Amino acid sequence: MTKEAAEVLSIGGREVQVTHPGKLYFSRQTQLSKLDLVRYYLSVTPGALAGIRDRPIVLKRYVNGAESDAFYQKRAPTERPAWLRTTTLSFPSGRTAEEVVVDDDAGLAWIVNLGCIELHPHAVRSGKS
């Protein structure tokens, strides 16, 4: 099996790598790849950002496609672009979590590449926009 080359998209002056662009995320009725999904989100960026801009996001990741199980990732991945903003949330338990904040279409494409089909922003703003 050959490794599929990543697709690099230039979005707002930033480069976003889409790994495994041909990987099917929806396959039962409509065949949509990960790259198709990224392009869809880029086409609806204004609406998507209206609900998530300046809000920390819990990443609900479908790494094996929409028809497989997902998992929640509260903390920002350690390997992320330097331009991707994060904020630290404090919880009543005293614990903290550094979470992703998506402010633009490049950030949206980046989280969709992680398998985030659903967007789960917190009800608070980071206050740094």
Stockholm file with secondary structure:
# STOCKHOLM 1.0

chainA/1-129         MTKEAAEVLSIGGREVQVTHPGKLYFSRQTQLSKLDLVRYYLSVTPGALAGIRDRPIVLKRYVNGAESDAFYQKRAPTERPAWLRTTTLSFPSGRTAEEVVVDDDAGLAWIVNLGCIELHPHAVRSGKS
#=GR chainA/1-129 SS CCCCCCEEEEETTEEEEESSTTCEEECSSSCEEHHHHHHHHHHTHHHHHHHHTTSEEEEEECTTCTTSCCEEECSCCSSCCTTSEEEEEECTTSCEEEEEECCSHHHHHHHHHTTEEEEEECSSCCSCC
#=GC SS_cons         CCCCCCEEEEETTEEEEESSTTCEEECSSSCEEHHHHHHHHHHTHHHHHHHHTTSEEEEEECTTCTTSCCEEECSCCSSCCTTSEEEEEECTTSCEEEEEECCSHHHHHHHHHTTEEEEEECSSCCSCC
//
